[in-house]
């Protein structure tokens, strides 16, 4: 039960990071765009992966 909630939380965090990267990319700030999008992509992929793994583990525990 708790693992499923953690998975949902990780997916929510990934959506917030994605939105932040998009907004920072749109704004005319003096940032390195390659680093912004590269690091943002890595963080989003890691948090989505962790969230999906947690949800899958929670579902497999519920079936037993």
ZADREN-527851 format. One record per residue: x, z, y of N, C-alpha, C in turn; residue in one letter. Coordinates in steps of 0.2 Angstrom, whole numbers, padded with zeros to 4 digits, always signed. Atoms other than C-alpha are relative to their C-alpha. Layout:
N
XZYXZYXZYA/...
This chain:
64
+0004+0000-0006+0000+0000+0000+0004+0000+0006X/-0005-0001-0006+0014+0005+0012+0004-0006+0001X/-0004+0006+0000+0024-0010+0007-0003-0006+0003X/+0003+0005-0003+0011-0022+0012-0001+0001+0008X/+0000-0001-0007+0009-0014+0029+0007-0002+0004X/-0007+0002-0003+0028-0016+0032+0001-0007+0000X/-0001+0007+0000+0027-0034+0027-0004-0003+0006X/+0004+0002-0006+0013-0037+0040+0004+0002+0007X/-0003-0002-0006+0023-0028+0053+0006-0004+0001X/-0006+0005-0001+0039-0039+0050-0003-0006+0002X/+0003+0006-0003+0028-0054+0052-0002+0000+0007X/+0002+0000-0007+0021-0048+0068+0007+0000+0005X/-0006+0000-0004+0039-0044+0074+0003-0007+0001X/-0003+0007-0001+0044-0062+0070-0004-0004+0005X/+0004+0004-0005+0030-0069+0080+0002+0002+0007X/-0002-0003-0007+0035-0058+0095+0007-0003+0002X/-0007+0003-0001+0053-0064+0093-0001-0008+0002X/+0001+0007-0001+0047-0082+0092-0002-0002+0007X/+0003+0000-0007+0037-0080+0108+0005+0001+0005X/-0005-0002-0005+0051-0072+0117+0005-0006+0001X/-0005+0005+0000+0063-0086+0112-0003-0006+0004X/+0003+0005-0003+0051-0099+0118-0001+0001+0007X/+0001-0001-0007+0047-0091+0134+0007+0000+0004X/-0007+0000-0003+0066-0088+0138+0002-0007+0000X/-0002+0007+0000+0069-0106+0134-0004-0004+0006X/+0004+0004-0005+0055-0112+0146+0003+0002+0007X/-0002-0002-0006+0061-0101+0160+0007-0003+0002X/-0006+0003-0002+0075-0107+0171+0006+0005+0001X/-0005-0005+0000+0087-0093+0167+0007-0003-0002X/-0007+0002+0002+0106-0095+0165+0002+0003-0006X/-0002-0002+0007+0107-0093+0146+0003-0005-0004X/-0002+0005+0004+0116-0102+0133-0006-0002-0005X/+0005+0001+0004+0102-0111+0125+0001-0001-0007X/-0002+0001+0007+0111-0115+0109+0000+0007-0004X/+0000-0006+0003+0114-0097+0106-0007+0003+0000X/+0007-0003+0000+0096-0092+0111-0004-0003-0006X/+0004+0003+0005+0088-0104+0099+0003+0001-0007X/-0003-0001+0007+0101-0102+0085-0001+0007-0002X/+0001-0007+0002+0100-0083+0085-0007+0002-0001X/+0007-0001+0001+0081-0083+0088-0002-0003-0007X/+0002+0003+0006+0079-0095+0073+0002+0005-0006X/-0003-0005+0005+0090-0083+0062-0005+0006-0001X/+0004-0006+0000+0080-0068+0067-0007-0001-0003X/+0007+0002+0002+0063-0076+0065+0000-0001-0008X/+0000+0002+0008+0068-0083+0047+0001+0007-0004X/-0002-0006+0004+0075-0066+0042-0006+0005+0000X/+0005-0004-0001+0060-0056+0048-0006-0003-0004X/+0006+0003+0004+0047-0068+0040+0001+0001-0007X/-0002-0001+0007+0057-0068+0024-0001+0007-0003X/+0001-0007+0002+0057-0049+0023-0007+0002+0000X/+0007-0002+0001+0039-0048+0027-0004-0003-0006X/+0003+0003+0006+0034-0060+0014+0002+0003-0007X/-0003-0003+0006+0045-0052+0001-0004+0007-0001X/+0003-0006+0001+0037-0035+0005-0008-0001-0002X/+0007+0001+0002+0019-0042+0004+0000-0002-0007X/+0000+0002+0007+0023-0050-0013+0001+0006-0004X/-0001-0006+0005+0030-0034-0020-0006+0005+0000X/+0006-0004+0000+0015-0025-0014-0005-0002-0004X/+0005+0003+0004+0004-0037-0022+0001+0001-0008X/-0001-0001+0007+0013-0036-0038+0000+0007-0003X/+0001-0007+0002+0013-0017-0038-0008+0001-0001X/+0007-0001+0001-0006-0018-0036-0003-0003-0006X/+0003+0003+0006-0009-0029-0051+0001+0004-0006X/-0002-0004+0006-0001-0016-0063-0004+0006+0000X/
